Every structure is written in C-alpha cells, then in structure tokens.
C-alpha cells in the first residue's frame, strides 16, 4: 500500500457517516456483551453455580431492604391495619341467655398490649409493654422495627395475673421477635429474645413449647427445590423460667417422615418459607384418649403453606401423622372433647358471598365435615391471615376474625350471640381498624383473686 492510499483510508474513516456507524457498531458490541453476561448469569443462577446464587441473594436482600425501608414506613400500609367494615365499636351484639359467660382476653395490632374485657366490653385490665423496653443486645433481632410496627401476636393469662406474650414485627424478616412474661403491672419477669413467632403452649409440667424461626443458608439435598437461603421453623421447649432446653428443626422432622410429599405441593412464592408453621399444641392425656393419631406429650402443629396439620413426636423428632383437607392456609387446629378438630379455614371457602373464610370442625377419622360457620352475605367472614377459634363450655364457638378486627360468638346453629369490634381507629381519615390477633374466653371464677384486684 502506497502513502496516498493510506491517506485516503484515513480520510474515509474521518467522515461523519463513518464515525456514526462506528459508534453504532461499538454500542451493538456492548449490548451483545451485556446480553451474554446476563444470559451467563441467568444460567449460573439457574444451575446454582457461583456467582449466580450470590448475585441472586444480594438482589433479594436489596429488595427486602428497600421494601422494609420504603413500603413499611407507614404502619397503616402494613397488614396490621385494614379498612374498617363498620362504624360500630366495642360490644355490638350480646344475648346474655345464649352466650358462654366469662371474660375475654385479646391482643390488637395497634400496640403491644393485651386487653381483658367483660361481656359488656368494659376494659378490666390492660397489659402494655413496648418491645423497645424489652429488647436488649442479646436479642436475635438486632435492628427491630419501631414500636408502632411491633405488636403482641398471642397472649395467655395465668391465674396469678401474669401474662405470657409473643412479639412480632410487621414488615420484617424474621418477623418473630421473642416471648416475654409480664407481671400484672406489665413489668418484665423474664424474656426469651430469640425469634419466637405465632404461637406457644404450656405443657402440664409448666414447660413452654414455642415456635421460632431463623434464616438458614444450607440447602437440603433431599429438598433441593426449596429456596436457599430460606426461613425455617423450629419447635423450642423452654423451662417455666424461659430458659431454652431443646430445639427441633421442623423442616427436618417433615423431611424424614412418611409425609414428606406435602413439601412438593408448595407454591413457588412460598419456597423460601416452605412450612410457615403457625400453631403448636401439646396433646394432653384427655385428648390422647379420644384422638387416635397422637399420644400425650406429642405436639399438634399447623403448616400454612402446604395447608396441612400434623403431629410431631419429640423422641423421634419426626412428623408421625399429617393430613390435608378441604381447607387452605388454616390456623389454630385443636382437639375437641369428642376427638374432632376445630380450626379456622382462612382461604378454603371459595367464591362465596358470605366470605372465603370459615370456622370448621371435622372428624379426623373419616374426614367428614361436622360443622362450619361461614358468616353471612351481609356480614362476611373474611380474613386471609391469622384468626382463631375456641369451642366454649356451652357448645358455642368463639371466632377471632383478625382482618375484620372483631370477635364473634356463634351457636351451633350459626346464630350470632356476641360480637366485639375493635374500638380503635386510625389512618389519615380515621377509617382504618387494627387487627385483633387472638381472643380467648376465660372463666372468671378461675381468675377470681386477680379480677377482684383489677
């Protein structure tokens, strides 16, 4: 090539059209390179090869942090508050000759308190202790939500007036914050600040069975379809003084059982929280005599995501009985005196004008639906999460409809004989109602000395 041709080539490259074409080619190269990187990352993530999982976890952590920071800053946007369905407050229905008398203990989503009310709705006593006054540096949750977002999920009243209560934080993961014992004046007797959540039960010997949760990184080879990291549940046994005695991984208990197939029907959005255990109950001697699927000392549990309930044997640390039925995302199964099981079916009453939730009783031996209460078209029963049931001494059923912020007592024939609507309202225009987490009807005679003081 002579010098003239060299100069001619340079002149052509310097022309405006050639420069623009060169830039477009370079941009196309960068786009193709980015696409290759994206495809390679996707393949590595799908195959579980580094750095795919690490990038995915960083992305998930970033999304969770962003949601916690910006989506849950206003507590009225959380699941602790819902649009009020009525302007009525307090006791709205009371048929004295048909109700099961006593006092009612309940917890509310608007603050970390438990309220004891009479049949007329009078507040007889209130226990109140914000989580910020219980938290310390030993707590598993290092950066808890503000007190406006932390509430008592469940509370149990002891005859002495002492209270056991679980704290949960809205918009956080793990959302379990701990278990506390308060005296009648709301002073802390002891606290267990591991991520206790949902439910606990007190065994006849005074030990406490409580659910805890933690983020687990290690995948299970036999359950490789589950996400990693994921939120796993544990059954923890505490001494009456709140000291941890034993800890059983519930996912492993299911995996090593004959019922492990329930883990293969879980929706894709729940693979990072496969069980979502929401209930624990220690089977008593009396219950074991009428319930052939469990022995005294074994534990009846509820798994929301697979819509299953089952029995855990503590010696084997294994699920020894499980059943799925005509319910979905259920809460609070417990054994009745006749051996049947009563539970709150959150989402299994499909496409009905009276609401998609119901309280139901079924016979576990035949799987027959024995009884149900579904609400009415004018007053639907509707709560997609939480909610509880209690069979009362006179045969009535107390139902906590959490999302509606109300407690209702119904007869076996479905007649509403008592209703209590959370009197608290909030939000910009005062049109929102806090959830009622769990309500229990208690025998006033058992609490006689305490109530006299109250």
C-alpha positions, 0 to 999 in steps of 0.5 A: 500500500502506497502513502496516498492510499493510506491517506485516503483510508484515513480520510474515509474513516474521518467522515461523519457517516463513518464515525456514526456507524462506528459508534453504532457498531461499538454500542451493538458490541456492548449490548451483545456483551451485556446480553451474554453476561446476563444470559451467563448469569441467568444460567449460573443462577439457574444451575446454582453455580457461583456467582449466580446464587450470590448475585441472586441473594444480594438482589433479594436482600436489596429488595427486602431492604428497600421494601422494609425501608420504603413500603413499611414506613407507614404502619397503616400500609402494613397488614396490621391495619385494614379498612374498617367494615363498620362504624360500630365499636366495642360490644355490638351484639350480646344475648346474655341467655345464649352466650358462654359467660366469662371474660375475654382476653385479646391482643390488637395490632395497634400496640403491644398490649393485651386487653381483658374485657367483660361481656359488656366490653368494659376494659378490666385490665390492660397489659402494655409493654413496648418491645423497645423496653424489652429488647436488649443486645442479646436479642436475635433481632438486632435492628427491630422495627419501631414500636408502632410496627411491633405488636403482641401476636398471642397472649395467655393469662395465668391465674396469678395475673401474669401474662405470657406474650409473643412479639412480632414485627410487621414488615420484617424478616424474621418477623418473630421477635421473642416471648416475654412474661409480664407481671400484672403491672406489665413489668418484665419477669423474664424474656426469651429474645430469640425469634419466637413467632405465632404461637406457644403452649404450656405443657402440664409440667409448666414447660413452654413449647414455642415456635421460632424461626431463623434464616438458614443458608444450607440447602437440603439435598433431599429438598433441593427445590426449596429456596436457599437461603430460606426461613425455617421453623423450629419447635423450642421447649423452654423451662417455666423460667424461659430458659431454652432446653431443646430445639427441633428443626421442623423442616427436618422432622417433615423431611424424614417422615412418611409425609414428606410429599406435602413439601412438593405441593408448595407454591413457588412464592412460598419456597423460601418459607416452605412450612410457615408453621403457625400453631403448636399444641401439646396433646394432653392425656384427655385428648390422647384418649379420644384422638387416635393419631397422637399420644400425650406429650406429642405436639399438634402443629399447623403448616400454612403453606402446604395447608396441612396439620400434623403431629410431631413426636419429640423422641423421634423428632419426626412428623408421625401423622399429617393430613390435608383437607378441604381447607387452605392456609388454616390456623389454630387446629385443636382437639375437641372433647369428642376427638374432632378438630376445630380450626379456622379455614382462612382461604378454603371457602371459595367464591362465596358471598358470605366470605372465603373464610370459615370456622370448621370442625371435622372428624379426623377419622373419616374426614367428614365435615361436622360443622362450619360457620361461614358468616353471612352475605351481609356480614362476611367472614373474611380474613386471609391471615391469622384468626382463631377459634375456641369451642366454649363450655356451652357448645358455642364457638368463639371466632377471632376474625383478625382482618375484620378486627372483631370477635364473634360468638356463634351457636351451633346453629350459626346464630350470632350471640356476641360480637366485639369490634375493635374500638380503635381507629386510625389512618389519615381519615380515621377509617382504618381498624387494627387487627385483633390477633387472638381472643380467648374466653376465660372463666372468671371464677378461675381468675377470681383473686386477680379480677377482684384486684383489677 
